[in-house]
Amino acid sequence: MRRVVIPYVPGRKIGVTSDTHYGHRNIIGYCKRPWLYLHTDNRLLEAEGKPYVIPDEVLKAHDDALVERTNAVLGPDDILIHAGDVAWGKDALTEYRRRLDVKTVYVAVGNHDDDDALVEVFGKDYVAERWMFEIHGPGGNRTLVVDHYPGHSWRDSHKACVQLFGHVHGKLDRRHETNAGWLMSADAGVDSRDFRPWLWHEQISPMADSRRAAWQAWRDKTYDTPKEHGGMAR
């Protein structure tokens, strides 16, 4: 795990995203991303259980939207934290990075990522399997763990550390929201976040604050329960 301290700078935004899959033609069909239906035959093919058609214009619209929605909320002086599965292949990865306005990008390696390509494109100091950020803000400091994969427990989870992940394309959202022990953990992937970065100070931190009382009640109840019984040990 690599650690980074992000000092508070008024006006600077911090966005978290995952699973952009820039340039990945088939992900549009696998996840039924909205651009899928720009091809007029795809609803019919879906009804018939046949493979989707993903022509070049659909892929381009998908990729353009990913970049445009990121650039709409993050500028050159902001920070993007990406939880992996960035792009499909080295050329797509290079193009995606070139098109982003934001200059500082931290990446957690996803299962579809090539470690060497990520390091070459983003820089060795900005690529890791897992990150832990200490983010300073006007209301105090908070810690954030970013991993491509969801976890049932993570570093400092017993101290209300937030964990953001990708990989699951929204399929764990309801499960996490109904388990008090996972209230500080959430999917930051684009399929759950309208295909745009989720903003730390404006959205993520307030979400964690709103869930803290329910999480704290669960923590107090389970803190001394042995780990093998599903609780949180000291």
N, C-alpha and C positions, 0 to 999 in steps of 0.2 A: 504494500500500500504506500502510495506517495502522498505526502502532505503539503498543502499549500495554504498560506494565510492570504486572504483577500481583504485588504483594508477598505474601510468605507470611503467612497468618493461621492459626494453629492451629485446626483444626476446620472451616475453611471449605472447601467442595467446589467444584471447577470441573468442569462437565460440558460435553461437546461433542456436538452432534447435527446432523442435517440431514434434509431431505426429509420433514418431517412431513406436508406437504400437508393440513393441517387443513381440513376442509370440502370436500375434493376428492373427490367421489363416485367418479369413474372410476378414480382411482389405486388404489382397493381391488381393482378387477378387473385393471388393468394389471399390478400387482405381486403379485397373488394373496395379498394380506394376509389373515391368518387370519380376520378378521371377514367375509370374503367368504362363508364357508360357514355363517354364521348364517342365510342364506337357503337353505332346504332344497333348492331346485331347482337351485342353482348347480353342484353336482357333475355333475348330469345334463346341464345346458347345456354345461358344459366338455367332457364326453365327446362331445357332439354337435357341438362346434365353434360353438356359438351364443353371442351376446352375453350377458354376465352381467346379472342383475337386481340393482341396488343400491338397495333401498328406504331410506326415511328412518331406520328403526330400525337398519339396518346402518351407515349413515353416523354416526349418533349414537354407537353402540357404539365405532366406530373413533376418533372424535374424543375421546370421554370417556376412552378408554384412553390416548391420547397425553398428555393432561393429567395423568391420575392417575399414570402411570408416571414422568412428570417430577417431579411434586410429591412422589412417594414418595422421591426421592433428593436433590432440591434444595429448600432452604428459602429464606426471604426474604433471608438474609445470604450466600447462595452466589452463584455466577456461572454463567450459561449462555452458551455460544458456539454460535451456530447458523449452519451453513454453507449456508443458503439453501433456497428452495422451502418457505417457511414455511406459507402458507395460501392458499386459493383465493378471492381477492377481498378487498376492503377490509373488509367486514363480518366475514368469517371471521377475518381477521387481527386485527381489534380484539377479537373475542371470545376468540381464543386467548391474546392477551397479557393480557387481563383475568383469565383463569382461572389463569394461572401464579402460583405463590407467589413464585418468585425475582424479585428486584427488578432486578438488573443483567443485561442481555441484550445481547450483541454479535451483529450479524447481517452475514454476507457475502451479497451480493445473488445470488439464483439466477435461472435463466432464466424461471421462472414468477412471479417477484416483480415488483411495481411499486415502483420506487425511491422515488417520492414518498410512497406509502402507508407503506412501511417507515419512512421518516424521520418521518412524522406520528405513527406509532404508537410507535416505539421511541426517537425522538430523533436528531437529525443527528449527534451525537457517537458514536452506537452503530451506525451503518450505513456499510458500505464495500464496495467490490468485493473486497478482499482484506485480511486482517489478519495482522500479525506480533506475537505476544505473547512477551514475556520473562517467564516464569513462575518465580518464586522458590519454593524448597522446602527442606525440612530437609536434603536431600542435595545441594543446589546449585541452580544456575539452568539452565534449559533454554529453548530457543526453539521456538516453534510457529507455523507458517504455516497459516492457514485460508482456503480458497478453495472456492467451490462446485464448481469443476471439478478433476479430477485432473490432475497434471502429471508429466511425465517428469523434470523438474528444477525447482527452486524456490530462492528466496533462501536462501543458507547451507545448501543440501542437502549440500555437501561438508564441512560441519561438524557433521553428525548432527542438523541441525534437523529436527524432525518436521513433516510436512505431513498435514493431515486435510482431507478433501473430502467431497462428496456427489455428487449428480447421477446416479450410475450404478446406484443401488439394488442394491448387492451384486454386480454383474456383473463387477467387476474383482478381487474378493477373492483368488481362487486365482491369477490372473495376477501380482498384486503379491507374493504370498507366495512365489512360486517364482523371482522375479527379485531377486537380492541388492541390486541398485542401488535398488530401491524398498522396501526393508525398513523405511525410516523414514517411509513413506507409507501411509495406510490410509483406507478408507471409514468415515466416522463416521455414515452415514445410518441411519435407524431400521430399514430392512429388513435391515441387517447386525447390529444391536445390540439385538435384542429390543424394539424400539420404545421405548427409553428412552435417556437421555443416557449417554454413555460418560465415566467419571470419570477426570480427569487423574492425580491423585496415586495413586489406588488401582488403576487399570487401564492407562491409556495410557502413562504414564512407565515403569512396570515392563515393559510390552511392548517399548518401545523399548530398554530396558536389556538385555532378553533377546535382542534381535536385533542388538545393536551389534557383537559379535565377528564375525558373518558379514558384516555390512555393512562393517566396517573392513577385512576381508580383501579384499573386492571393491574398496573404495576404494583400497587400497594397490596393487592390481594394475592399476587402470585410470586412476589419477590423472593420469598424464602422456600418456595416449592422446589424440590429437586428437579434438575433439568430434564431427567428422563420422563418426568410426569408432565412435561409441557409447560413448565413455569420458568421463571427467571431467577437464577441463583445469583448469590453475591459474588 
